[in-house]
């Protein structure tokens, strides 16, 4: 039978471990903005979208996320599904959301579903120097979004919008970069970026 000293030592260690674990869990929860659960309803767990037409937020650059959320809130970027959702969100909350989603790890992309389309997209991305702004690993930077591991359908649809329908809140440099590319080429680019590792 263990003596009192051993029992207290074991019990104290377990109590300290449990307290430390609760503190860490509490700290993590405290760093998750309350609005993140609302975002995750559409954008997926930790911002990893499960819906082909909805973008993943995980791993997007913080400044990019902040800019887009402000544009949406101020009505400068029209997204019908988000109309009104951002209205009550204050600047500090936008910063907290952007910081949270920027810190999340994007889901590893699956293998390309079309090897030929992937290779053609890779060549197009190289020729168009996409890695200059979006970085060679397509993780994005500052106000430039992450393309790697993004939803393929979302990427294709967004590139079509940039090419065909320049509008407030959209980067005019992207409209120029995509000008003249065919629908098939945009599909190849989307295939490449979505499955890039």
C-alpha positions, 0 to 999 in steps of 0.5 A: 500500500502506498504511503501518504507522501506517495499518494499526495505526490501522485495526487498533486501531480495529477491535479497540476496536470489537470489544472494545466490542461484546463488552462490550455483548453480555456486559452484555446477557446478564448482565442477562438472568436465567438463568430468563428462558429457562425463562419464555420457553418458554411466555410467548414471546420476551422475554415476548411470548406466542405462545399465546392462553391464556398471558399476555405478560409484556413491559412488565408493571409490575415490582411487579405481576410480583414480586407475582404470582411470589411469590403463585405460588411461595407457592401463594397463586395456583394455576396448575397449569402453573407448579406447582413451577417457582417453588419454587427461585426466590429473592426476588432472582431474582424481582426480576431476572426482574420487572425484565427482563420489565418492560423488554421491549417488548410486541409491537405489537398487530394490527388489531382482528379485529372492529371492532364488538366493539372499539368496544363494548369501548372504550365499556365500558372508558370507562364502567367507568373502566378507565383510572383504575387501568390508566392511560389507555394501559392500560400498568398501574402498580405492582401493576396489570397492563398490559392493552394488547397482552395476549393476547385469549383470556387477557384474556377467560378471566381476566376470567371468572375474576375475575367468577365465581370469586374466589379467593386471589391475585385482586384483589377490586376486579376481581371487583366491577368485572366483576360484572354484565357479560355474557360478550359484554361481557367478550369486547368488553373483551378485544378492545379491550384486546388490540388497543389501540395 
